[in-house]
Amino acid sequence: MEIHNATYLVSSAKVSQCPQPDKPEYAFIGRSNVGKSSLINMLTNNAKLAKVSKTPGKTTLINHFLINGERNADTPWYLVDLPGYGFAKRSQAQRAAWQKMLADYFQQRINLQTVFVLIDSRLSPQKIDLEFLAQLGEWGIPFNIVFTKADKNTQSETARNAKAFVNRMKEEWEYIPRTFITSTVKFTGRKDMLGYIEELNADFDPNAIAG
């Protein structure tokens, strides 16, 4: 897949404010500071699309971007930048509002094809990530794992941490979804992730959504 254009559409505080669910949609989420904005910019080849910040918790809304929405034959689709989970310095009320917003989004967004859950490849398996995946499982939401920041490790360290995470998942999960190793510096994983999105786009039936 080639990305010809990527356009910011809207930031929504609730799922009812999101664009019409008439295109395949892919959500990106992870712990605060996992490299989500950098990954989105790498995938779209647009360094300014998602705002990159060293301050955790800067994303607070459901941010929709339209991919390949102009002048081309490729299937247009939505890329969604979601607030991170974890240690952002926000009030309990703000965190509760985020949790409700995300729960509504995941359970009500009928065109959502998969959630790309970002995991820091430099770390051993973290409880907060495993708990988040368990919640997606309870809701029946499809997801894939994206190990980020591979350039900040040796290849063997990245492979070891990724394998450890998958092995922890195998303790609770019968099926392990496709995983990706990424580096925004070296553009590692970009081709594989876009190819996977292209596969899912090919299976998307807007008539089924409308029905």
C-alpha angles and dihedrals in degrees: 000000000000121000107219098175141358122197132186110236114173147331114226132196092197136026093247089066094056121107120274109287093239099119133055110271133206122192126204121205140153145139116311112281095013092131099262099146092045090052093050090050091048093050093049093039088231114120093194102045099094119031111248116211136172088212112091119234100027093134107076104156140051102269118199125199124184114223122201093357097144138065102335142096097236119108111266114231142175124249112198125201109203131192114269123246125228135045104003110147099245135129122268088248091054092048091049090051090050091049092052092045092052094044091052091046096051095045099040106035098097096185094056107125100183143336116236104215111200119218124187105242092206093068137074114242110303123213093223092058093047091049091051091052089049089055091051088050092053089053092046093238117157115234144171131207122240116190108207137199095031090156090066091062135052112259091250093051091050091048092048094050093045091050091048091052093049090048090053089051091051088063089068107017129069093197126042114203124223114291131205133204112213142184120182090199095055096027088238113170096014096112093046094049094046090046090053092049089050089054092052092045089056090058095046113115113193090190090061090052091049090050 
